[in-house]
């Protein structure tokens, strides 16, 4: 039987409202859960990890940074694999192998082995963020691409939320290791959901032999994106905003478990419900970008994030939580725009453009997310908040200067 491949030049993409469109977004939702639940599941139990392993806040946060470093290093190789074997097969490999490894990592007997296992997790799971936006961009009608990208990012917020709110209550009863293991089991189910739901790609035909990519070599595709001021500005959004956002969530828990709040770890884990603000904002930002343009929505979202972080300086718990909600909405609004814009504006190599965005995004998470712990250990929450606001201001200035009206 002969299978006909549709050329990317003539493939119009799935229209919003069709069964294939819904299946694709549902599949990527599952992949987002499998990725971000396991990636950030230790975040809600960092104070417990710190106490159990007798390490400081910055050292505990390395359990997050180790995974995000692995992810950052993995995105380029995964984009190359996807070009060779296809988007769906590559994402399937990524989520299923990573989910199995995640079941073992929490039981590492030493801190050093725990970090090594988390690094391996990140390396394996890197296929999802490396490929998902390219897969979505190639398969969705361009008219609906910004909205679809926003919906996908909204799905990743659910994954991040599940990882945090599931691990903490289990950890209160059975220890942080069982809490993280439980999240890994959820990720296995989510990986299975992607495998069952994902429609086969029609907008891209893999090149199975080296040197056959019509857009040139991997180095050429990477270099073309790294020479573009627009792309560099978008990569900077990922690095700076994600670094600040991870620092916010890594160390706010330490502040809330200390005086004057003195909340229990379980109560602090409920703070992560603020992620639902990101779920709403991601989808909303995509819709607003269609009306007002990507650049305007991106800059406004960054300003909202900075305002929310500033509000968390209050000593009133409810004001702090309101600030967290505002900052979360602002971050995810900006991220949904920047991530979707990266693939759409790539001069060549959409998969590589998305991978570079994710490399910068998770490098920011790793480096700046860890640095927030240094600031916290030295000067407390005020230093963390000031650092995050400075990062957001720099990101917004770069966007205003280098990004075109779109």
LUMSE-94938 format. One record per residue (C-alpha): residue number from 1; residue in one letter; z, x, y. Coordinates in pm, whole numbers. Layout:
N
[NUM,'a',[Z,X,Y]]
...
***
This chain:
406
[1,'x',[0,0,0]]
[2,'x',[-90,135,344]]
[3,'x',[176,119,614]]
[4,'x',[36,92,962]]
[5,'x',[216,283,1237]]
[6,'x',[206,150,1592]]
[7,'x',[132,413,1852]]
[8,'x',[395,465,2124]]
[9,'x',[112,423,2376]]
[10,'x',[38,65,2272]]
[11,'x',[376,-53,2143]]
[12,'x',[511,-300,2399]]
[13,'x',[866,-306,2265]]
[14,'x',[1092,-586,2144]]
[15,'x',[1141,-857,2403]]
[16,'x',[1485,-981,2499]]
[17,'x',[1586,-1279,2288]]
[18,'x',[1383,-1191,1979]]
[19,'x',[1552,-1143,1641]]
[20,'x',[1453,-774,1630]]
[21,'x',[1598,-716,1978]]
[22,'x',[1929,-870,1873]]
[23,'x',[1937,-676,1545]]
[24,'x',[1868,-348,1723]]
[25,'x',[2150,-398,1973]]
[26,'x',[2386,-517,1697]]
[27,'x',[2302,-208,1489]]
[28,'x',[2362,24,1783]]
[29,'x',[2684,-164,1855]]
[30,'x',[2800,-76,1503]]
[31,'x',[2692,284,1547]]
[32,'x',[2882,299,1876]]
[33,'x',[3197,169,1706]]
[34,'x',[3163,424,1425]]
[35,'x',[3116,704,1677]]
[36,'x',[3362,636,1953]]
[37,'x',[3644,488,1748]]
[38,'x',[3683,807,1547]]
[39,'x',[3604,1036,1838]]
[40,'x',[3892,909,2052]]
[41,'x',[4138,768,1797]]
[42,'x',[4388,1055,1852]]
[43,'x',[4398,984,2226]]
[44,'x',[4641,693,2193]]
[45,'x',[4880,904,1983]]
[46,'x',[4865,1232,2178]]
[47,'x',[5238,1213,2269]]
[48,'x',[5319,1166,1898]]
[49,'x',[5094,1459,1800]]
[50,'x',[5257,1671,2070]]
[51,'x',[5607,1590,1942]]
[52,'x',[5522,1625,1571]]
[53,'x',[5340,1958,1605]]
[54,'x',[5568,2091,1883]]
[55,'x',[5284,2158,2127]]
[56,'x',[5225,2079,2496]]
[57,'x',[5007,1811,2649]]
[58,'x',[4708,2042,2698]]
[59,'x',[4727,2167,2337]]
[60,'x',[4753,1811,2203]]
[61,'x',[4447,1716,2407]]
[62,'x',[4249,1984,2225]]
[63,'x',[4230,1742,1931]]
[64,'x',[4000,1541,2155]]
[65,'x',[3823,1839,2309]]
[66,'x',[3751,1999,1969]]
[67,'x',[3559,1688,1862]]
[68,'x',[3372,1653,2189]]
[69,'x',[3278,2024,2186]]
[70,'x',[3135,1974,1838]]
[71,'x',[2947,1669,1959]]
[72,'x',[2810,1855,2261]]
[73,'x',[2682,2136,2038]]
[74,'x',[2537,1890,1790]]
[75,'x',[2323,1673,2013]]
[76,'x',[2028,1913,2048]]
[77,'x',[1996,1983,1672]]
[78,'x',[2028,1610,1601]]
[79,'x',[1751,1528,1847]]
[80,'x',[1527,1775,1664]]
[81,'x',[1616,1621,1328]]
[82,'x',[1533,1276,1469]]
[83,'x',[1191,1400,1578]]
[84,'x',[1127,1517,1222]]
[85,'x',[1267,1236,1007]]
[86,'x',[1281,940,1247]]
[87,'x',[1547,783,1467]]
[88,'x',[1700,539,1220]]
[89,'x',[1724,786,930]]
[90,'x',[1889,1046,1154]]
[91,'x',[2146,802,1294]]
[92,'x',[2218,680,941]]
[93,'x',[2290,1035,824]]
[94,'x',[2509,1101,1125]]
[95,'x',[2734,796,1106]]
[96,'x',[2777,787,729]]
[97,'x',[2861,1155,672]]
[98,'x',[3087,1169,977]]
[99,'x',[3277,858,869]]
[100,'x',[3351,1010,527]]
[101,'x',[3470,1338,682]]
[102,'x',[3690,1142,923]]
[103,'x',[3887,1005,627]]
[104,'x',[3999,1359,537]]
[105,'x',[4060,1526,873]]
[106,'x',[4393,1358,967]]
[107,'x',[4562,1517,667]]
[108,'x',[4482,1876,765]]
[109,'x',[4801,2073,689]]
[110,'x',[4797,2292,1002]]
[111,'x',[4715,2248,1370]]
[112,'x',[4433,2503,1342]]
[113,'x',[4272,2320,1048]]
[114,'x',[4311,1990,1233]]
[115,'x',[4113,2133,1526]]
[116,'x',[3848,2272,1290]]
[117,'x',[3814,1935,1118]]
[118,'x',[3786,1754,1448]]
[119,'x',[3516,1998,1557]]
[120,'x',[3321,1922,1238]]
[121,'x',[3360,1548,1300]]
[122,'x',[3213,1585,1645]]
[123,'x',[2925,1798,1518]]
[124,'x',[2835,1534,1259]]
[125,'x',[2874,1228,1478]]
[126,'x',[2660,1382,1752]]
[127,'x',[2352,1213,1609]]
[128,'x',[2441,876,1756]]
[129,'x',[2466,965,2126]]
[130,'x',[2182,1217,2084]]
[131,'x',[1937,959,1952]]
[132,'x',[2056,608,2036]]
[133,'x',[1923,583,2392]]
[134,'x',[1589,738,2293]]
[135,'x',[1562,491,2002]]
[136,'x',[1651,201,2231]]
[137,'x',[1414,313,2508]]
[138,'x',[1121,344,2266]]
[139,'x',[1182,10,2096]]
[140,'x',[1276,-223,2385]]
[141,'x',[1036,-378,2635]]
[142,'x',[1069,-160,2951]]
[143,'x',[1146,-470,3159]]
[144,'x',[1471,-509,2965]]
[145,'x',[1551,-140,2908]]
[146,'x',[1824,-106,3175]]
[147,'x',[1996,-425,3057]]
[148,'x',[1972,-315,2692]]
[149,'x',[2113,30,2772]]
[150,'x',[2402,-137,2952]]
[151,'x',[2465,-359,2651]]
[152,'x',[2467,-56,2421]]
[153,'x',[2717,129,2641]]
[154,'x',[2928,-187,2646]]
[155,'x',[2933,-168,2267]]
[156,'x',[3055,191,2277]]
[157,'x',[3350,79,2489]]
[158,'x',[3454,-157,2209]]
[159,'x',[3447,137,1970]]
[160,'x',[3659,347,2203]]
[161,'x',[3903,59,2246]]
[162,'x',[3934,-5,1872]]
[163,'x',[4001,360,1800]]
[164,'x',[4290,361,2042]]
[165,'x',[4455,24,1982]]
[166,'x',[4431,50,1602]]
[167,'x',[4568,403,1566]]
[168,'x',[4881,357,1777]]
[169,'x',[5054,58,1608]]
[170,'x',[4986,206,1264]]
[171,'x',[5120,539,1387]]
[172,'x',[5443,372,1503]]
[173,'x',[5503,258,1146]]
[174,'x',[5347,527,925]]
[175,'x',[5290,827,1151]]
[176,'x',[4996,944,1360]]
[177,'x',[4803,1075,1060]]
[178,'x',[4786,732,896]]
[179,'x',[4698,580,1232]]
[180,'x',[4393,805,1269]]
[181,'x',[4301,753,900]]
[182,'x',[4300,374,947]]
[183,'x',[4050,409,1229]]
[184,'x',[3830,622,1004]]
[185,'x',[3826,341,748]]
[186,'x',[3709,99,1019]]
[187,'x',[3435,348,1107]]
[188,'x',[3309,345,747]]
[189,'x',[3259,-32,772]]
[190,'x',[3082,4,1107]]
[191,'x',[2850,270,963]]
[192,'x',[2755,30,685]]
[193,'x',[2678,-233,950]]
[194,'x',[2429,-1,1120]]
[195,'x',[2253,76,792]]
[196,'x',[2209,-294,713]]
[197,'x',[2102,-410,1060]]
[198,'x',[1884,-142,1219]]
[199,'x',[1514,-241,1239]]
[200,'x',[1267,33,1156]]
[201,'x',[1125,206,1465]]
[202,'x',[774,115,1580]]
[203,'x',[761,305,1908]]
[204,'x',[786,653,1761]]
[205,'x',[620,832,1469]]
[206,'x',[815,1136,1342]]
[207,'x',[646,1476,1324]]
[208,'x',[748,1609,986]]
[209,'x',[612,1959,1028]]
[210,'x',[716,2215,1284]]
[211,'x',[479,2271,1571]]
[212,'x',[315,1929,1545]]
[213,'x',[497,1753,1829]]
[214,'x',[232,1653,2085]]
[215,'x',[477,1723,2368]]
[216,'x',[510,2090,2272]]
[217,'x',[789,2302,2131]]
[218,'x',[1159,2217,2149]]
[219,'x',[1213,2491,2408]]
[220,'x',[932,2349,2622]]
[221,'x',[1076,1997,2607]]
[222,'x',[1426,2118,2694]]
[223,'x',[1301,2342,2976]]
[224,'x',[1095,2063,3131]]
[225,'x',[1407,1848,3162]]
[226,'x',[1624,2134,3287]]
[227,'x',[1371,2215,3562]]
[228,'x',[1376,1859,3699]]
[229,'x',[1618,1810,3993]]
[230,'x',[1640,1441,3905]]
[231,'x',[1742,1517,3548]]
[232,'x',[1991,1784,3656]]
[233,'x',[2154,1535,3894]]
[234,'x',[2185,1285,3610]]
[235,'x',[2327,1549,3375]]
[236,'x',[2582,1633,3645]]
[237,'x',[2691,1268,3654]]
[238,'x',[2772,1286,3285]]
[239,'x',[2961,1618,3314]]
[240,'x',[3170,1532,3618]]
[241,'x',[3240,1162,3565]]
[242,'x',[3312,1187,3193]]
[243,'x',[3538,1488,3247]]
[244,'x',[3740,1295,3500]]
[245,'x',[3748,981,3288]]
[246,'x',[3876,1159,2976]]
[247,'x',[4143,1335,3183]]
[248,'x',[4250,993,3313]]
[249,'x',[4302,847,2967]]
[250,'x',[4432,1167,2805]]
[251,'x',[4725,1211,3040]]
[252,'x',[4809,870,3179]]
[253,'x',[4985,808,2847]]
[254,'x',[5211,1107,2907]]
[255,'x',[5296,971,3250]]
[256,'x',[5374,622,3123]]
[257,'x',[5602,747,2844]]
[258,'x',[5801,950,3100]]
[259,'x',[6025,830,3384]]
[260,'x',[6011,605,3581]]
[261,'x',[5814,396,3330]]
[262,'x',[5957,522,2995]]
[263,'x',[5729,300,2787]]
[264,'x',[5706,327,2409]]
[265,'x',[5388,479,2257]]
[266,'x',[5289,138,2117]]
[267,'x',[5319,-31,2456]]
[268,'x',[5124,254,2615]]
[269,'x',[4846,202,2358]]
[270,'x',[4798,-150,2494]]
[271,'x',[4690,12,2820]]
[272,'x',[4362,94,2648]]
[273,'x',[4273,-275,2662]]
[274,'x',[4156,-174,3009]]
[275,'x',[3845,-53,2825]]
[276,'x',[3732,-415,2825]]
[277,'x',[3668,-372,3197]]
[278,'x',[3417,-106,3093]]
[279,'x',[3258,-342,2843]]
[280,'x',[3194,-594,3120]]
[281,'x',[3092,-335,3379]]
[282,'x',[2840,-159,3152]]
[283,'x',[2642,-472,3086]]
[284,'x',[2680,-590,3446]]
[285,'x',[2562,-260,3594]]
[286,'x',[2242,-278,3393]]
[287,'x',[2171,-625,3528]]
[288,'x',[2257,-526,3886]]
[289,'x',[2030,-220,3864]]
[290,'x',[1737,-456,3807]]
[291,'x',[1821,-630,4136]]
[292,'x',[1942,-349,4362]]
[293,'x',[1811,-28,4206]]
[294,'x',[1975,231,3984]]
[295,'x',[2077,475,4258]]
[296,'x',[2268,221,4464]]
[297,'x',[2455,81,4164]]
[298,'x',[2538,433,4041]]
[299,'x',[2690,543,4372]]
[300,'x',[2885,220,4420]]
[301,'x',[3021,250,4065]]
[302,'x',[3137,607,4134]]
[303,'x',[3314,491,4450]]
[304,'x',[3490,217,4252]]
[305,'x',[3606,476,3997]]
[306,'x',[3751,701,4268]]
[307,'x',[3933,409,4430]]
[308,'x',[4084,306,4097]]
[309,'x',[4212,657,4024]]
[310,'x',[4374,675,4369]]
[311,'x',[4554,346,4302]]
[312,'x',[4715,491,3983]]
[313,'x',[4930,713,4208]]
[314,'x',[5161,414,4260]]
[315,'x',[5504,399,4094]]
[316,'x',[5459,26,4028]]
[317,'x',[5344,-26,3669]]
[318,'x',[5126,-327,3745]]
[319,'x',[4954,-148,4032]]
[320,'x',[4888,151,3803]]
[321,'x',[4732,-79,3544]]
[322,'x',[4517,-246,3809]]
[323,'x',[4397,96,3920]]
[324,'x',[4314,186,3561]]
[325,'x',[4107,-132,3522]]
[326,'x',[3915,-57,3841]]
[327,'x',[3854,308,3750]]
[328,'x',[3737,214,3400]]
[329,'x',[3491,-44,3533]]
[330,'x',[3355,205,3783]]
[331,'x',[3310,481,3527]]
[332,'x',[3127,272,3271]]
[333,'x',[2906,117,3535]]
[334,'x',[2799,465,3648]]
[335,'x',[2760,597,3294]]
[336,'x',[2545,307,3178]]
[337,'x',[2307,367,3468]]
[338,'x',[2293,746,3435]]
[339,'x',[2248,750,3056]]
[340,'x',[1970,492,3057]]
[341,'x',[1799,650,3358]]
[342,'x',[1791,990,3187]]
[343,'x',[1567,875,2903]]
[344,'x',[1348,663,3130]]
[345,'x',[1282,944,3382]]
[346,'x',[1232,1228,3133]]
[347,'x',[910,1420,3214]]
[348,'x',[865,1478,2838]]
[349,'x',[1093,1474,2533]]
[350,'x',[1301,1158,2571]]
[351,'x',[1520,1247,2273]]
[352,'x',[1585,1591,2420]]
[353,'x',[1657,1441,2764]]
[354,'x',[1915,1208,2612]]
[355,'x',[2060,1496,2413]]
[356,'x',[2093,1713,2721]]
[357,'x',[2269,1430,2903]]
[358,'x',[2510,1401,2615]]
[359,'x',[2558,1777,2598]]
[360,'x',[2668,1780,2963]]
[361,'x',[2863,1456,2916]]
[362,'x',[3072,1588,2628]]
[363,'x',[3099,1935,2774]]
[364,'x',[3265,1765,3071]]
[365,'x',[3487,1571,2834]]
[366,'x',[3588,1891,2656]]
[367,'x',[3638,2124,2950]]
[368,'x',[3752,1895,3229]]
[369,'x',[3942,1664,2993]]
[370,'x',[4142,1965,2875]]
[371,'x',[4183,2104,3228]]
[372,'x',[4351,1780,3328]]
[373,'x',[4630,1879,3087]]
[374,'x',[4674,2210,3261]]
[375,'x',[4703,2025,3593]]
[376,'x',[4951,1782,3440]]
[377,'x',[5169,2053,3284]]
[378,'x',[5184,2240,3617]]
[379,'x',[5194,1971,3889]]
[380,'x',[5218,1631,3720]]
[381,'x',[5009,1319,3759]]
[382,'x',[4931,1372,4127]]
[383,'x',[4736,1687,4043]]
[384,'x',[4543,1507,3770]]
[385,'x',[4447,1218,3999]]
[386,'x',[4341,1452,4281]]
[387,'x',[4124,1651,4040]]
[388,'x',[3951,1337,3912]]
[389,'x',[3880,1205,4261]]
[390,'x',[3730,1540,4360]]
[391,'x',[3501,1535,4057]]
[392,'x',[3382,1182,4137]]
[393,'x',[3311,1270,4502]]
[394,'x',[3098,1568,4395]]
[395,'x',[2906,1351,4145]]
[396,'x',[2835,1083,4408]]
[397,'x',[2720,1344,4661]]
[398,'x',[2475,1493,4410]]
[399,'x',[2341,1147,4326]]
[400,'x',[2292,1061,4692]]
[401,'x',[2114,1391,4761]]
[402,'x',[1894,1438,4454]]
[403,'x',[1822,1101,4296]]
[404,'x',[1531,890,4426]]
[405,'x',[1555,524,4512]]
[406,'x',[1478,338,4191]]
***
